Amino acid sequence: MATENQIAKSNRKPKYSSRKVNRCWKCGRRHGFMRAFALCRICFRELANRGEIPGIVKASW
């Protein structure tokens, strides 16, 4: 979980565009970020298991 200070710092416009930090909109985590959903892997899994992300189904074979 990211602190409010870390989230505020990553929301500022960076000096160089390559320094932009992608953060999960739910918890603020920056590692394991999935661009298509703007979520980290942990939050993605929680929401997918609850069925709150449309079109995402747990694989079974």
CHARMM-style PDB file with segment names, atoms N, HN, CA, C and O in Angstrom:
ATOM      1  N   MET     1       0.844  -1.175   0.000  1.00  0.00      PROA
ATOM      2  CA  MET     1       0.000   0.000   0.000  1.00  0.00      PROA
ATOM      3  C   MET     1       0.889   1.238   0.000  1.00  0.00      PROA
ATOM      4  O   MET     1       1.795   1.368   0.823  1.00  0.00      PROA
ATOM      5  N   ALA     2       0.618   2.133  -0.924  1.00  0.00      PROA
ATOM      6  HN  ALA     2      -0.118   2.027  -1.593  1.00  0.00      PROA
ATOM      7  CA  ALA     2       1.406   3.353  -1.044  1.00  0.00      PROA
ATOM      8  C   ALA     2       0.899   4.411  -0.067  1.00  0.00      PROA
ATOM      9  O   ALA     2      -0.296   4.490   0.219  1.00  0.00      PROA
ATOM     10  N   THR     3       1.812   5.209   0.430  1.00  0.00      PROA
ATOM     11  HN  THR     3       2.783   5.145   0.197  1.00  0.00      PROA
ATOM     12  CA  THR     3       1.429   6.299   1.322  1.00  0.00      PROA
ATOM     13  C   THR     3       0.868   7.451   0.497  1.00  0.00      PROA
ATOM     14  O   THR     3       1.054   7.506  -0.718  1.00  0.00      PROA
ATOM     15  N   GLU     4       0.183   8.366   1.166  1.00  0.00      PROA
ATOM     16  HN  GLU     4       0.032   8.321   2.153  1.00  0.00      PROA
ATOM     17  CA  GLU     4      -0.385   9.527   0.469  1.00  0.00      PROA
ATOM     18  C   GLU     4       0.712  10.366  -0.171  1.00  0.00      PROA
ATOM     19  O   GLU     4       0.517  10.932  -1.246  1.00  0.00      PROA
ATOM     20  N   ASN     5       1.871  10.448   0.492  1.00  0.00      PROA
ATOM     21  HN  ASN     5       2.029   9.989   1.366  1.00  0.00      PROA
ATOM     22  CA  ASN     5       2.988  11.220  -0.034  1.00  0.00      PROA
ATOM     23  C   ASN     5       3.512  10.617  -1.340  1.00  0.00      PROA
ATOM     24  O   ASN     5       3.812  11.352  -2.281  1.00  0.00      PROA
ATOM     25  N   GLN     6       3.624   9.283  -1.406  1.00  0.00      PROA
ATOM     26  HN  GLN     6       3.380   8.686  -0.642  1.00  0.00      PROA
ATOM     27  CA  GLN     6       4.112   8.625  -2.618  1.00  0.00      PROA
ATOM     28  C   GLN     6       3.133   8.813  -3.768  1.00  0.00      PROA
ATOM     29  O   GLN     6       3.546   9.033  -4.907  1.00  0.00      PROA
ATOM     30  N   ILE     7       1.854   8.729  -3.479  1.00  0.00      PROA
ATOM     31  HN  ILE     7       1.519   8.551  -2.554  1.00  0.00      PROA
ATOM     32  CA  ILE     7       0.841   8.908  -4.519  1.00  0.00      PROA
ATOM     33  C   ILE     7       0.849  10.342  -5.029  1.00  0.00      PROA
ATOM     34  O   ILE     7       0.753  10.571  -6.235  1.00  0.00      PROA
ATOM     35  N   ALA     8       0.961  11.303  -4.127  1.00  0.00      PROA
ATOM     36  HN  ALA     8       1.039  11.116  -3.148  1.00  0.00      PROA
ATOM     37  CA  ALA     8       1.003  12.716  -4.524  1.00  0.00      PROA
ATOM     38  C   ALA     8       2.228  13.003  -5.375  1.00  0.00      PROA
ATOM     39  O   ALA     8       2.146  13.749  -6.351  1.00  0.00      PROA
ATOM     40  N   LYS     9       3.363  12.417  -5.012  1.00  0.00      PROA
ATOM     41  HN  LYS     9       3.430  11.811  -4.219  1.00  0.00      PROA
ATOM     42  CA  LYS     9       4.600  12.632  -5.768  1.00  0.00      PROA
ATOM     43  C   LYS     9       4.487  12.054  -7.182  1.00  0.00      PROA
ATOM     44  O   LYS     9       4.975  12.659  -8.137  1.00  0.00      PROA
ATOM     45  N   SER    10       3.847  10.889  -7.322  1.00  0.00      PROA
ATOM     46  HN  SER    10       3.451  10.398  -6.546  1.00  0.00      PROA
ATOM     47  CA  SER    10       3.727  10.281  -8.649  1.00  0.00      PROA
ATOM     48  C   SER    10       2.682  10.977  -9.504  1.00  0.00      PROA
ATOM     49  O   SER    10       2.688  10.817 -10.724  1.00  0.00      PROA
ATOM     50  N   ASN    11       1.783  11.747  -8.896  1.00  0.00      PROA
ATOM     51  HN  ASN    11       1.779  11.877  -7.904  1.00  0.00      PROA
ATOM     52  CA  ASN    11       0.779  12.490  -9.663  1.00  0.00      PROA
ATOM     53  C   ASN    11       1.334  13.765 -10.278  1.00  0.00      PROA
ATOM     54  O   ASN    11       0.753  14.304 -11.220  1.00  0.00      PROA
ATOM     55  N   ARG    12       2.460  14.256  -9.750  1.00  0.00      PROA
ATOM     56  HN  ARG    12       2.932  13.818  -8.985  1.00  0.00      PROA
ATOM     57  CA  ARG    12       3.071  15.464 -10.314  1.00  0.00      PROA
ATOM     58  C   ARG    12       3.635  15.188 -11.702  1.00  0.00      PROA
ATOM     59  O   ARG    12       3.997  14.055 -12.022  1.00  0.00      PROA
ATOM     60  N   LYS    13       3.706  16.219 -12.512  1.00  0.00      PROA
ATOM     61  HN  LYS    13       3.412  17.139 -12.253  1.00  0.00      PROA
ATOM     62  CA  LYS    13       4.281  16.076 -13.850  1.00  0.00      PROA
ATOM     63  C   LYS    13       5.794  15.899 -13.721  1.00  0.00      PROA
ATOM     64  O   LYS    13       6.468  16.740 -13.126  1.00  0.00      PROA
ATOM     65  N   PRO    14       6.336  14.799 -14.282  1.00  0.00      PROA
ATOM     66  CA  PRO    14       7.774  14.561 -14.155  1.00  0.00      PROA
ATOM     67  C   PRO    14       8.585  15.480 -15.064  1.00  0.00      PROA
ATOM     68  O   PRO    14       8.070  16.028 -16.037  1.00  0.00      PROA
ATOM     69  N   LYS    15       9.862  15.637 -14.726  1.00  0.00      PROA
ATOM     70  HN  LYS    15      10.281  15.191 -13.935  1.00  0.00      PROA
ATOM     71  CA  LYS    15      10.773  16.458 -15.522  1.00  0.00      PROA
ATOM     72  C   LYS    15      10.947  15.857 -16.911  1.00  0.00      PROA
ATOM     73  O   LYS    15      11.010  16.580 -17.905  1.00  0.00      PROA
ATOM     74  N   TYR    16      11.023  14.530 -16.971  1.00  0.00      PROA
ATOM     75  HN  TYR    16      10.971  13.943 -16.163  1.00  0.00      PROA
ATOM     76  CA  TYR    16      11.139  13.804 -18.234  1.00  0.00      PROA
ATOM     77  C   TYR    16       9.990  12.799 -18.303  1.00  0.00      PROA
ATOM     78  O   TYR    16       9.618  12.206 -17.290  1.00  0.00      PROA
ATOM     79  N   SER    17       9.431  12.610 -19.495  1.00  0.00      PROA
ATOM     80  HN  SER    17       9.733  13.092 -20.317  1.00  0.00      PROA
ATOM     81  CA  SER    17       8.255  11.748 -19.631  1.00  0.00      PROA
ATOM     82  C   SER    17       8.545  10.292 -19.275  1.00  0.00      PROA
ATOM     83  O   SER    17       7.629   9.560 -18.898  1.00  0.00      PROA
ATOM     84  N   SER    18       9.796   9.859 -19.389  1.00  0.00      PROA
ATOM     85  HN  SER    18      10.540  10.453 -19.695  1.00  0.00      PROA
ATOM     86  CA  SER    18      10.132   8.469 -19.077  1.00  0.00      PROA
ATOM     87  C   SER    18      10.117   8.195 -17.570  1.00  0.00      PROA
ATOM     88  O   SER    18      10.192   7.040 -17.150  1.00  0.00      PROA
ATOM     89  N   ARG    19      10.021   9.245 -16.763  1.00  0.00      PROA
ATOM     90  HN  ARG    19       9.960  10.183 -17.104  1.00  0.00      PROA
ATOM     91  CA  ARG    19       9.990   9.067 -15.312  1.00  0.00      PROA
ATOM     92  C   ARG    19       8.575   8.893 -14.757  1.00  0.00      PROA
ATOM     93  O   ARG    19       8.397   8.776 -13.545  1.00  0.00      PROA
ATOM     94  N   LYS    20       7.585   8.874 -15.622  1.00  0.00      PROA
ATOM     95  HN  LYS    20       7.730   8.969 -16.607  1.00  0.00      PROA
ATOM     96  CA  LYS    20       6.200   8.721 -15.177  1.00  0.00      PROA
ATOM     97  C   LYS    20       6.035   7.377 -14.470  1.00  0.00      PROA
ATOM     98  O   LYS    20       6.535   6.355 -14.940  1.00  0.00      PROA
ATOM     99  N   VAL    21       5.332   7.388 -13.341  1.00  0.00      PROA
ATOM    100  HN  VAL    21       4.926   8.218 -12.959  1.00  0.00      PROA
ATOM    101  CA  VAL    21       5.120   6.175 -12.556  1.00  0.00      PROA
ATOM    102  C   VAL    21       3.658   5.771 -12.675  1.00  0.00      PROA
ATOM    103  O   VAL    21       2.762   6.556 -12.363  1.00  0.00      PROA
ATOM    104  N   ASN    22       3.418   4.537 -13.132  1.00  0.00      PROA
ATOM    105  HN  ASN    22       4.145   3.899 -13.386  1.00  0.00      PROA
ATOM    106  CA  ASN    22       2.060   4.008 -13.190  1.00  0.00      PROA
ATOM    107  C   ASN    22       1.722   3.393 -11.842  1.00  0.00      PROA
ATOM    108  O   ASN    22       2.483   2.585 -11.312  1.00  0.00      PROA
ATOM    109  N   ARG    23       0.581   3.777 -11.293  1.00  0.00      PROA
ATOM    110  HN  ARG    23      -0.037   4.434 -11.724  1.00  0.00      PROA
ATOM    111  CA  ARG    23       0.157   3.243 -10.001  1.00  0.00      PROA
ATOM    112  C   ARG    23      -1.258   2.692 -10.097  1.00  0.00      PROA
ATOM    113  O   ARG    23      -2.084   3.186 -10.864  1.00  0.00      PROA
ATOM    114  N   CYS    24      -1.517   1.675  -9.314  1.00  0.00      PROA
ATOM    115  HN  CYS    24      -0.847   1.273  -8.691  1.00  0.00      PROA
ATOM    116  CA  CYS    24      -2.845   1.073  -9.207  1.00  0.00      PROA
ATOM    117  C   CYS    24      -3.806   2.128  -8.661  1.00  0.00      PROA
ATOM    118  O   CYS    24      -3.482   2.813  -7.692  1.00  0.00      PROA
ATOM    119  N   TRP    25      -4.978   2.265  -9.268  1.00  0.00      PROA
ATOM    120  HN  TRP    25      -5.241   1.708 -10.056  1.00  0.00      PROA
ATOM    121  CA  TRP    25      -5.933   3.277  -8.805  1.00  0.00      PROA
ATOM    122  C   TRP    25      -6.584   2.869  -7.497  1.00  0.00      PROA
ATOM    123  O   TRP    25      -7.136   3.713  -6.791  1.00  0.00      PROA
ATOM    124  N   LYS    26      -6.529   1.597  -7.166  1.00  0.00      PROA
ATOM    125  HN  LYS    26      -6.081   0.911  -7.739  1.00  0.00      PROA
ATOM    126  CA  LYS    26      -7.199   1.131  -5.957  1.00  0.00      PROA
ATOM    127  C   LYS    26      -6.299   1.206  -4.727  1.00  0.00      PROA
ATOM    128  O   LYS    26      -6.728   1.693  -3.681  1.00  0.00      PROA
ATOM    129  N   CYS    27      -5.049   0.728  -4.836  1.00  0.00      PROA
ATOM    130  HN  CYS    27      -4.701   0.332  -5.685  1.00  0.00      PROA
ATOM    131  CA  CYS    27      -4.184   0.669  -3.652  1.00  0.00      PROA
ATOM    132  C   CYS    27      -2.932   1.537  -3.771  1.00  0.00      PROA
ATOM    133  O   CYS    27      -2.294   1.831  -2.761  1.00  0.00      PROA
ATOM    134  N   GLY    28      -2.570   1.952  -4.986  1.00  0.00      PROA
ATOM    135  HN  GLY    28      -3.089   1.714  -5.807  1.00  0.00      PROA
ATOM    136  CA  GLY    28      -1.411   2.811  -5.163  1.00  0.00      PROA
ATOM    137  C   GLY    28      -0.118   2.065  -5.436  1.00  0.00      PROA
ATOM    138  O   GLY    28       0.935   2.687  -5.573  1.00  0.00      PROA
ATOM    139  N   ARG    29      -0.178   0.737  -5.519  1.00  0.00      PROA
ATOM    140  HN  ARG    29      -1.034   0.231  -5.408  1.00  0.00      PROA
ATOM    141  CA  ARG    29       1.010  -0.071  -5.766  1.00  0.00      PROA
ATOM    142  C   ARG    29       1.559   0.218  -7.159  1.00  0.00      PROA
ATOM    143  O   ARG    29       0.784   0.420  -8.095  1.00  0.00      PROA
ATOM    144  N   ARG    30       2.899   0.242  -7.315  1.00  0.00      PROA
ATOM    145  HN  ARG    30       3.528   0.079  -6.555  1.00  0.00      PROA
ATOM    146  CA  ARG    30       3.472   0.535  -8.632  1.00  0.00      PROA
ATOM    147  C   ARG    30       4.075  -0.682  -9.321  1.00  0.00      PROA
ATOM    148  O   ARG    30       4.237  -0.673 -10.541  1.00  0.00      PROA
ATOM    149  N   HSD    31       4.406  -1.713  -8.584  1.00  0.00      PROA
ATOM    150  HN  HSD    31       4.275  -1.720  -7.592  1.00  0.00      PROA
ATOM    151  CA  HSD    31       4.954  -2.930  -9.200  1.00  0.00      PROA
ATOM    152  C   HSD    31       3.816  -3.882  -9.537  1.00  0.00      PROA
ATOM    153  O   HSD    31       2.801  -3.914  -8.841  1.00  0.00      PROA
ATOM    154  N   GLY    32       3.982  -4.651 -10.594  1.00  0.00      PROA
ATOM    155  HN  GLY    32       4.807  -4.625 -11.159  1.00  0.00      PROA
ATOM    156  CA  GLY    32       2.948  -5.591 -11.011  1.00  0.00      PROA
ATOM    157  C   GLY    32       1.746  -4.873 -11.591  1.00  0.00      PROA
ATOM    158  O   GLY    32       0.615  -5.334 -11.439  1.00  0.00      PROA
ATOM    159  N   PHE    33       1.976  -3.746 -12.256  1.00  0.00      PROA
ATOM    160  HN  PHE    33       2.895  -3.371 -12.380  1.00  0.00      PROA
ATOM    161  CA  PHE    33       0.907  -2.905 -12.798  1.00  0.00      PROA
ATOM    162  C   PHE    33       0.463  -3.431 -14.159  1.00  0.00      PROA
ATOM    163  O   PHE    33       1.292  -3.756 -15.009  1.00  0.00      PROA
ATOM    164  N   MET    34      -0.858  -3.514 -14.359  1.00  0.00      PROA
ATOM    165  HN  MET    34      -1.532  -3.251 -13.669  1.00  0.00      PROA
ATOM    166  CA  MET    34      -1.423  -3.946 -15.636  1.00  0.00      PROA
ATOM    167  C   MET    34      -2.067  -2.734 -16.305  1.00  0.00      PROA
ATOM    168  O   MET    34      -3.072  -2.210 -15.825  1.00  0.00      PROA
ATOM    169  N   ARG    35      -1.484  -2.298 -17.410  1.00  0.00      PROA
ATOM    170  HN  ARG    35      -0.668  -2.723 -17.800  1.00  0.00      PROA
ATOM    171  CA  ARG    35      -1.935  -1.070 -18.067  1.00  0.00      PROA
ATOM    172  C   ARG    35      -3.375  -1.139 -18.543  1.00  0.00      PROA
ATOM    173  O   ARG    35      -4.118  -0.165 -18.419  1.00  0.00      PROA
ATOM    174  N   ALA    36      -3.772  -2.276 -19.083  1.00  0.00      PROA
ATOM    175  HN  ALA    36      -3.168  -3.067 -19.183  1.00  0.00      PROA
ATOM    176  CA  ALA    36      -5.110  -2.402 -19.664  1.00  0.00      PROA
ATOM    177  C   ALA    36      -6.207  -2.160 -18.633  1.00  0.00      PROA
ATOM    178  O   ALA    36      -7.308  -1.737 -18.985  1.00  0.00      PROA
ATOM    179  N   PHE    37      -5.915  -2.424 -17.367  1.00  0.00      PROA
ATOM    180  HN  PHE    37      -5.020  -2.767 -17.080  1.00  0.00      PROA
ATOM    181  CA  PHE    37      -6.923  -2.283 -16.323  1.00  0.00      PROA
ATOM    182  C   PHE    37      -6.577  -1.198 -15.312  1.00  0.00      PROA
ATOM    183  O   PHE    37      -7.412  -0.859 -14.474  1.00  0.00      PROA
ATOM    184  N   ALA    38      -5.377  -0.648 -15.368  1.00  0.00      PROA
ATOM    185  HN  ALA    38      -4.699  -0.924 -16.049  1.00  0.00      PROA
ATOM    186  CA  ALA    38      -4.878   0.357 -14.424  1.00  0.00      PROA
ATOM    187  C   ALA    38      -4.929  -0.172 -12.991  1.00  0.00      PROA
ATOM    188  O   ALA    38      -5.220   0.567 -12.050  1.00  0.00      PROA
ATOM    189  N   LEU    39      -4.640  -1.473 -12.848  1.00  0.00      PROA
ATOM    190  HN  LEU    39      -4.404  -2.073 -13.612  1.00  0.00      PROA
ATOM    191  CA  LEU    39      -4.652  -2.141 -11.553  1.00  0.00      PROA
ATOM    192  C   LEU    39      -3.355  -2.912 -11.354  1.00  0.00      PROA
ATOM    193  O   LEU    39      -2.694  -3.294 -12.319  1.00  0.00      PROA
ATOM    194  N   CYS    40      -2.997  -3.137 -10.090  1.00  0.00      PROA
ATOM    195  HN  CYS    40      -3.534  -2.826  -9.306  1.00  0.00      PROA
ATOM    196  CA  CYS    40      -1.884  -4.032  -9.810  1.00  0.00      PROA
ATOM    197  C   CYS    40      -2.402  -5.466  -9.874  1.00  0.00      PROA
ATOM    198  O   CYS    40      -3.612  -5.689  -9.907  1.00  0.00      PROA
ATOM    199  N   ARG    41      -1.508  -6.415  -9.892  1.00  0.00      PROA
ATOM    200  HN  ARG    41      -0.525  -6.234  -9.865  1.00  0.00      PROA
ATOM    201  CA  ARG    41      -1.897  -7.822 -10.041  1.00  0.00      PROA
ATOM    202  C   ARG    41      -2.750  -8.313  -8.874  1.00  0.00      PROA
ATOM    203  O   ARG    41      -3.622  -9.163  -9.057  1.00  0.00      PROA
ATOM    204  N   ILE    42      -2.505  -7.789  -7.688  1.00  0.00      PROA
ATOM    205  HN  ILE    42      -1.797  -7.099  -7.540  1.00  0.00      PROA
ATOM    206  CA  ILE    42      -3.226  -8.232  -6.498  1.00  0.00      PROA
ATOM    207  C   ILE    42      -4.679  -7.748  -6.546  1.00  0.00      PROA
ATOM    208  O   ILE    42      -5.608  -8.527  -6.332  1.00  0.00      PROA
ATOM    209  N   CYS    43      -4.861  -6.464  -6.827  1.00  0.00      PROA
ATOM    210  HN  CYS    43      -4.106  -5.832  -7.000  1.00  0.00      PROA
ATOM    211  CA  CYS    43      -6.218  -5.909  -6.921  1.00  0.00      PROA
ATOM    212  C   CYS    43      -6.968  -6.502  -8.112  1.00  0.00      PROA
ATOM    213  O   CYS    43      -8.176  -6.727  -8.036  1.00  0.00      PROA
ATOM    214  N   PHE    44      -6.257  -6.753  -9.209  1.00  0.00      PROA
ATOM    215  HN  PHE    44      -5.276  -6.570  -9.271  1.00  0.00      PROA
ATOM    216  CA  PHE    44      -6.876  -7.373 -10.377  1.00  0.00      PROA
ATOM    217  C   PHE    44      -7.445  -8.737 -10.016  1.00  0.00      PROA
ATOM    218  O   PHE    44      -8.572  -9.069 -10.383  1.00  0.00      PROA
ATOM    219  N   ARG    45      -6.661  -9.517  -9.301  1.00  0.00      PROA
ATOM    220  HN  ARG    45      -5.745  -9.247  -9.002  1.00  0.00      PROA
ATOM    221  CA  ARG    45      -7.101 -10.861  -8.930  1.00  0.00      PROA
ATOM    222  C   ARG    45      -8.311 -10.815  -7.992  1.00  0.00      PROA
ATOM    223  O   ARG    45      -9.252 -11.593  -8.149  1.00  0.00      PROA
ATOM    224  N   GLU    46      -8.284  -9.902  -7.020  1.00  0.00      PROA
ATOM    225  HN  GLU    46      -7.520  -9.270  -6.893  1.00  0.00      PROA
ATOM    226  CA  GLU    46      -9.411  -9.765  -6.098  1.00  0.00      PROA
ATOM    227  C   GLU    46     -10.700  -9.416  -6.843  1.00  0.00      PROA
ATOM    228  O   GLU    46     -11.741 -10.037  -6.626  1.00  0.00      PROA
ATOM    229  N   LEU    47     -10.617  -8.418  -7.721  1.00  0.00      PROA
ATOM    230  HN  LEU    47      -9.771  -7.914  -7.897  1.00  0.00      PROA
ATOM    231  CA  LEU    47     -11.806  -7.984  -8.456  1.00  0.00      PROA
ATOM    232  C   LEU    47     -12.274  -9.044  -9.453  1.00  0.00      PROA
ATOM    233  O   LEU    47     -13.476  -9.233  -9.635  1.00  0.00      PROA
ATOM    234  N   ALA    48     -11.335  -9.735 -10.096  1.00  0.00      PROA
ATOM    235  HN  ALA    48     -10.358  -9.582  -9.948  1.00  0.00      PROA
ATOM    236  CA  ALA    48     -11.692 -10.774 -11.063  1.00  0.00      PROA
ATOM    237  C   ALA    48     -12.367 -11.948 -10.371  1.00  0.00      PROA
ATOM    238  O   ALA    48     -13.333 -12.497 -10.902  1.00  0.00      PROA
ATOM    239  N   ASN    49     -11.886 -12.343  -9.210  1.00  0.00      PROA
ATOM    240  HN  ASN    49     -11.101 -11.898  -8.779  1.00  0.00      PROA
ATOM    241  CA  ASN    49     -12.499 -13.459  -8.482  1.00  0.00      PROA
ATOM    242  C   ASN    49     -13.908 -13.119  -8.013  1.00  0.00      PROA
ATOM    243  O   ASN    49     -14.757 -14.005  -7.919  1.00  0.00      PROA
ATOM    244  N   ARG    50     -14.164 -11.853  -7.719  1.00  0.00      PROA
ATOM    245  HN  ARG    50     -13.474 -11.134  -7.796  1.00  0.00      PROA
ATOM    246  CA  ARG    50     -15.501 -11.418  -7.308  1.00  0.00      PROA
ATOM    247  C   ARG    50     -16.410 -11.190  -8.512  1.00  0.00      PROA
ATOM    248  O   ARG    50     -17.615 -10.995  -8.349  1.00  0.00      PROA
ATOM    249  N   GLY    51     -15.839 -11.213  -9.728  1.00  0.00      PROA
ATOM    250  HN  GLY    51     -14.861 -11.372  -9.861  1.00  0.00      PROA
ATOM    251  CA  GLY    51     -16.629 -11.011 -10.942  1.00  0.00      PROA
ATOM    252  C   GLY    51     -16.954  -9.562 -11.216  1.00  0.00      PROA
ATOM    253  O   GLY    51     -17.949  -9.269 -11.879  1.00  0.00      PROA
ATOM    254  N   GLU    52     -16.132  -8.643 -10.719  1.00  0.00      PROA
ATOM    255  HN  GLU    52     -15.323  -8.881 -10.182  1.00  0.00      PROA
ATOM    256  CA  GLU    52     -16.404  -7.219 -10.886  1.00  0.00      PROA
ATOM    257  C   GLU    52     -15.736  -6.609 -12.113  1.00  0.00      PROA
ATOM    258  O   GLU    52     -15.947  -5.434 -12.414  1.00  0.00      PROA
ATOM    259  N   ILE    53     -14.925  -7.402 -12.829  1.00  0.00      PROA
ATOM    260  HN  ILE    53     -14.753  -8.357 -12.584  1.00  0.00      PROA
ATOM    261  CA  ILE    53     -14.308  -6.924 -14.064  1.00  0.00      PROA
ATOM    262  C   ILE    53     -15.018  -7.634 -15.217  1.00  0.00      PROA
ATOM    263  O   ILE    53     -14.902  -8.853 -15.347  1.00  0.00      PROA
ATOM    264  N   PRO    54     -15.748  -6.900 -16.054  1.00  0.00      PROA
ATOM    265  CA  PRO    54     -16.501  -7.529 -17.132  1.00  0.00      PROA
ATOM    266  C   PRO    54     -15.585  -8.219 -18.133  1.00  0.00      PROA
ATOM    267  O   PRO    54     -14.554  -7.673 -18.526  1.00  0.00      PROA
ATOM    268  N   GLY    55     -15.966  -9.410 -18.536  1.00  0.00      PROA
ATOM    269  HN  GLY    55     -16.804  -9.854 -18.217  1.00  0.00      PROA
ATOM    270  CA  GLY    55     -15.225 -10.160 -19.554  1.00  0.00      PROA
ATOM    271  C   GLY    55     -14.079 -10.991 -19.025  1.00  0.00      PROA
ATOM    272  O   GLY    55     -13.443 -11.703 -19.803  1.00  0.00      PROA
ATOM    273  N   ILE    56     -13.788 -10.935 -17.745  1.00  0.00      PROA
ATOM    274  HN  ILE    56     -14.304 -10.357 -17.113  1.00  0.00      PROA
ATOM    275  CA  ILE    56     -12.686 -11.695 -17.161  1.00  0.00      PROA
ATOM    276  C   ILE    56     -13.259 -12.909 -16.439  1.00  0.00      PROA
ATOM    277  O   ILE    56     -14.082 -12.779 -15.534  1.00  0.00      PROA
ATOM    278  N   VAL    57     -12.809 -14.094 -16.855  1.00  0.00      PROA
ATOM    279  HN  VAL    57     -12.140 -14.200 -17.591  1.00  0.00      PROA
ATOM    280  CA  VAL    57     -13.284 -15.342 -16.282  1.00  0.00      PROA
ATOM    281  C   VAL    57     -12.066 -16.156 -15.856  1.00  0.00      PROA
ATOM    282  O   VAL    57     -11.074 -16.211 -16.583  1.00  0.00      PROA
ATOM    283  N   LYS    58     -12.131 -16.782 -14.696  1.00  0.00      PROA
ATOM    284  HN  LYS    58     -12.937 -16.737 -14.105  1.00  0.00      PROA
ATOM    285  CA  LYS    58     -11.029 -17.615 -14.230  1.00  0.00      PROA
ATOM    286  C   LYS    58     -10.902 -18.820 -15.157  1.00  0.00      PROA
ATOM    287  O   LYS    58     -11.897 -19.462 -15.494  1.00  0.00      PROA
ATOM    288  N   ALA    59      -9.680 -19.119 -15.563  1.00  0.00      PROA
ATOM    289  HN  ALA    59      -8.872 -18.597 -15.290  1.00  0.00      PROA
ATOM    290  CA  ALA    59      -9.435 -20.223 -16.480  1.00  0.00      PROA
ATOM    291  C   ALA    59      -9.596 -21.562 -15.771  1.00  0.00      PROA
ATOM    292  O   ALA    59      -9.208 -21.715 -14.613  1.00  0.00      PROA
ATOM    293  N   SER    60     -10.163 -22.508 -16.466  1.00  0.00      PROA
ATOM    294  HN  SER    60     -10.478 -22.383 -17.407  1.00  0.00      PROA
ATOM    295  CA  SER    60     -10.231 -23.883 -15.964  1.00  0.00      PROA
ATOM    296  C   SER    60     -10.220 -24.814 -17.184  1.00  0.00      PROA
ATOM    297  O   SER    60     -10.974 -24.628 -18.138  1.00  0.00      PROA
ATOM    298  N   TRP    61      -9.352 -25.807 -17.121  1.00  0.00      PROA
ATOM    299  HN  TRP    61      -8.739 -25.959 -16.345  1.00  0.00      PROA
ATOM    300  CA  TRP    61      -9.251 -26.759 -18.233  1.00  0.00      PROA
ATOM    301  C   TRP    61      -8.895 -28.116 -17.738  1.00  0.00      PROA
ATOM    302  OT1 TRP    61      -8.765 -29.048 -18.532  1.00  0.00      PROA
TER     303      TRP     61
END
